[in-house]
């Protein structure tokens, strides 16, 4: 019984780590630009598709896939911000949010046109004999995904918190007008925030590709999970997004393992409703600084 529970929890942490990466990208974009980005799942799909091309078609290594998938996701996000969202940003937030919805749908449809197959399979990152803890079997890929995705997520959080370019994004998040008066370019910071958020999504796509395969449905699945994780943790908290993704992943696998596989899809929506009713600021909201 305990062995089964351990395997379920480890499987949940694997998907939860991917959800955390996706959620952090969503939160970075929202914190810096105040844009709720419903196209984020398409950036994950882009990263997964690039990973398939690098690993399966070109037969390169996984390190090349991680680097190029993050660049592809970041560049796609930056192009979306520069070419589509920036011209309409002065209209109102509703126009921008609506645009991200249809951008996500459009990118997914472009993928469907490019690929005639239902699913593109990507081989595992690490092959080898599984590890055993008692009767519980843990694969090397599960360890690699949890460790790798968490490492990338923590690097992203650290860059936003301590790096020089992160200071500009934090300034825009705190006080856009004050940041401009201090010499920061709002256009440059917006583009940078979208690039960083898109890069996180691209890496999430690399980690997701071996487990889920590459399909157009990956876009919807990941944006749903990413938003759920962000809401659970706190939509303005990078730490909350990281922890919210892990909580969501474990809850999904527990529901699938002990209730039914159909319940797994309902868990994210159920958790969102509970959090919004009980603690709308999320479980791990960012501390508010009072300016005197």
C-alpha positions in Angstrom: 0.0 0.0 0.0 2.8 2.4 0.9 4.8 1.4 -2.1 1.8 2.1 -4.4 1.3 5.5 -2.7 5.0 6.4 -3.1 4.9 5.5 -6.9 1.8 7.6 -7.3 3.3 10.6 -5.5 6.5 10.4 -7.5 4.5 10.3 -10.7 2.6 13.3 -9.5 5.7 15.2 -8.7 7.0 14.5 -12.2 4.0 16.1 -13.9 3.8 18.7 -11.1 7.3 19.9 -11.9 6.3 20.5 -15.5 3.2 22.3 -14.3 5.4 24.5 -12.1 7.6 25.5 -15.0 4.5 26.4 -17.1 2.9 28.4 -14.2 6.1 30.3 -13.5 6.2 31.5 -17.1 2.6 32.6 -16.8 3.3 34.5 -13.6 6.4 36.2 -14.9 4.5 37.6 -17.9 1.6 38.7 -15.7 3.8 40.3 -13.0 5.9 42.3 -15.4 3.2 43.3 -18.0 -0.2 42.7 -16.2 -1.2 40.5 -19.1 -3.1 37.3 -18.5 -1.6 35.1 -21.3 -3.9 32.4 -22.5 -1.5 31.7 -25.4 1.0 30.2 -23.0 0.1 26.6 -23.8 1.0 27.2 -27.4 4.6 28.2 -26.3 4.8 24.9 -24.4 3.6 23.1 -27.6 6.3 24.9 -29.6 9.0 23.7 -27.2 7.7 20.2 -27.4 7.7 20.2 -31.2 11.2 21.6 -31.4 12.3 18.9 -28.9 10.8 16.3 -31.2 12.7 17.7 -34.2 16.0 17.9 -32.3 15.8 14.5 -30.6 13.9 12.3 -33.0 14.5 13.9 -36.4 18.0 15.3 -36.1 19.1 12.8 -33.5 20.9 15.4 -31.4 21.2 15.1 -27.6 18.8 16.3 -25.0 21.0 19.3 -24.0 20.6 20.7 -27.5 16.9 20.1 -27.2 16.6 22.0 -23.9 18.5 25.0 -25.2 16.8 25.3 -28.6 13.3 24.6 -27.2 13.7 27.4 -24.7 15.0 29.8 -27.4 12.1 28.8 -29.7 9.5 29.3 -26.9 11.1 32.6 -25.9 11.4 34.0 -29.5 7.8 32.9 -30.3 6.5 34.7 -27.2 8.6 37.8 -28.0 7.3 37.9 -31.6 3.7 37.6 -30.3 4.3 40.5 -27.9 6.1 42.7 -30.5 4.0 42.0 -33.5 0.5 41.5 -32.2 0.0 42.6 -28.6 2.0 45.8 -28.5 0.0 47.6 -31.2 -3.3 46.9 -29.3 -1.9 47.3 -25.7 -3.1 50.9 -25.6 -6.7 49.8 -26.3 -7.7 47.9 -23.1 -6.8 44.8 -21.2 -9.9 42.9 -22.6 -8.6 43.3 -26.2 -5.2 42.0 -25.2 -6.6 39.0 -23.2 -8.9 38.1 -26.1 -6.0 38.3 -28.5 -4.0 35.8 -26.5 -6.9 33.3 -26.5 -7.1 33.4 -30.3 -3.3 33.4 -30.7 -3.1 30.2 -28.7 -5.9 28.6 -30.9 -4.2 29.9 -34.1 -0.8 28.4 -33.2 -2.4 25.1 -32.3 -4.2 25.1 -35.7 -1.0 25.9 -37.5 0.6 22.8 -35.8 -2.3 20.7 -37.0 -1.7 21.8 -40.5 2.0 21.0 -40.3 1.5 17.5 -38.9 -0.8 14.9 -40.2 -0.1 12.4 -37.4 -2.2 12.3 -34.3 0.7 12.1 -31.9 4.5 12.5 -32.2 6.4 10.2 -29.8 9.6 11.4 -28.2 12.0 8.9 -26.5 12.8 9.0 -22.8 15.6 11.3 -21.6 17.3 8.7 -19.6 17.2 4.9 -20.1 18.3 2.4 -17.6 17.1 0.0 -14.9 14.5 1.5 -12.5 15.3 2.1 -8.9 13.5 0.3 -6.1 12.6 1.7 -2.7 11.1 -1.4 -1.0 8.5 -2.5 -3.5 8.1 0.9 -5.0 9.6 1.3 -8.5 10.9 4.7 -9.5 12.2 5.3 -13.1 15.3 7.3 -13.8 13.3 9.5 -16.1 11.0 10.5 -13.2 14.0 11.5 -11.2 15.5 13.4 -14.1 12.3 15.3 -14.9 11.6 16.3 -11.3 15.2 17.3 -10.7 15.7 19.1 -14.0 12.4 20.9 -14.1 12.7 22.1 -10.5 16.3 23.2 -11.2 15.1 25.3 -14.2 12.2 26.7 -12.2 14.4 27.8 -9.4 16.9 29.4 -11.8 14.0 31.3 -13.3 12.8 32.5 -9.9 16.3 33.5 -8.9 16.9 35.4 -12.2 13.6 37.4 -11.7 14.5 38.1 -8.0 18.2 38.9 -8.3 19.5 39.4 -11.8 19.9 42.9 -13.3 17.3 42.4 -16.0 15.0 40.9 -13.3 15.2 44.2 -11.4 13.7 46.0 -14.4 10.9 43.5 -14.7 10.2 43.8 -10.9 10.2 47.6 -11.2 7.6 47.4 -14.0 5.6 45.0 -11.9 5.7 47.3 -8.9 5.2 50.7 -10.5 5.3 51.0 -14.3 5.3 54.8 -14.3 8.0 55.0 -11.7 10.1 52.4 -13.6 9.9 54.5 -16.7 11.0 57.6 -14.8 14.0 55.6 -13.5 15.1 55.0 -17.0 13.6 51.6 -17.8 12.0 51.1 -21.2 8.5 49.7 -20.9 8.7 48.2 -24.4 12.0 46.5 -23.7 10.9 45.2 -20.3 7.6 43.9 -21.8 9.5 42.1 -24.6 12.0 40.7 -22.2 9.3 39.4 -19.8 7.5 37.6 -22.7 10.8 36.1 -23.8 11.6 34.8 -20.3 8.1 33.5 -19.8 8.1 31.9 -23.3 11.5 30.3 -22.6 10.2 28.7 -19.4 7.3 27.3 -21.4 9.6 26.0 -24.1 11.6 24.0 -21.5 8.4 22.8 -20.0 7.5 21.4 -23.4 10.8 19.6 -23.6 10.2 17.9 -20.3 6.5 17.1 -21.2 7.2 15.7 -24.7 8.4 12.2 -23.6 5.5 11.7 -21.2 2.6 13.1 -23.2 3.8 13.0 -26.7 3.5 16.0 -29.0 -0.1 16.8 -29.9 -2.2 19.9 -30.5 -4.1 19.1 -27.4 -0.9 19.6 -25.3 -1.5 23.4 -25.7 -4.8 23.3 -24.0 -3.7 20.8 -21.3 -0.7 22.8 -20.3 -2.3 26.2 -20.2 -5.1 24.7 -18.1 -2.7 23.1 -15.7 -0.4 26.2 -15.6 -3.3 28.6 -14.7 -4.6 26.1 -12.1 -1.1 25.9 -10.5 -0.8 29.7 -10.6 -4.2 30.2 -9.0 -3.5 27.6 -6.3 -0.1 29.1 -5.4 -1.0 32.8 -5.8 -1.1 34.4 -9.2 1.5 37.1 -8.3 3.9 34.7 -6.5 6.7 32.8 -8.3 7.2 30.7 -5.2 3.4 30.0 -5.2 3.5 29.0 -8.9 6.3 26.5 -8.2 4.6 24.9 -5.2 1.1 25.1 -6.8 2.3 23.0 -9.7 3.6 20.3 -7.4 0.4 20.3 -5.4 -1.7 20.0 -8.6 0.4 17.2 -10.0 0.2 15.1 -6.9 -3.5 15.7 -6.5 -4.2 14.7 -10.1 -2.3 11.4 -9.8 -3.9 10.6 -6.4 -7.3 11.2 -7.9 -6.5 9.0 -10.9 -5.0 6.3 -8.8 -7.6 6.1 -6.1 -10.8 7.4 -7.7 -10.8 7.2 -11.5 -8.8 8.4 -14.4 -11.8 10.6 -15.4 -11.4 12.4 -12.0 -7.9 13.5 -12.9 -9.2 16.1 -15.4 -11.7 17.5 -12.9 -9.2 18.0 -10.1 -7.7 21.2 -11.5 -11.0 22.9 -11.8 -12.2 21.6 -8.4 -9.0 23.0 -6.8 -9.4 26.4 -8.5 -13.0 26.7 -7.2 -12.0 25.7 -3.7 -9.0 28.2 -3.6 -11.0 31.0 -5.1 -13.8 30.6 -2.5 -11.6 29.9 0.5 -8.4 31.8 -0.2 -8.6 33.9 -3.4 -5.1 35.2 -3.0 -3.7 31.7 -3.3 -1.9 29.5 -0.8 1.5 31.2 -1.0 0.8 34.8 -2.0 3.7 37.2 -2.4 4.3 39.4 0.6 3.0 43.0 0.1 5.4 45.8 0.8 3.9 48.9 2.3 5.3 52.1 1.0 5.2 55.0 3.5 
